[in-house]
Amino acid sequence: MISILAVVASAADITGTWKADLETPQGTVQVNYTFKQDGGTLTGTWQAAQSPTVEITEGKVTGDKVSFVVKIGPNGEMTFAHEGTIKGDEIQLTMKPSGEFPGSSVVAKRVKQ
């Protein structure tokens, strides 16, 4: 019982707004993440530049690890799986798109309220 409580207690709480700069062939694009964490479950939204805001799915936080999926397009045809490591007010994320597109890495930084 104690080990389960220790794992839950040590999980980072990433609730809030985070921003990252994504390098693309067209230049740098700002990405906004808004996370809501409830224990190990993560929900929220993702938005790149002026694109529509989309819901994140399959979100979870385990200790200092985070993962979630972003589906883009009218029918969610483009999927970006995100995996990362939480380090205080930074999350180092690797984005792995579906299809033939190369993945990329970003560092998301917590926006102080």
Order of alpha helices (4+ residues) and beta strands (2+ residues): alpha-beta-beta-beta-beta-beta-beta-beta-beta
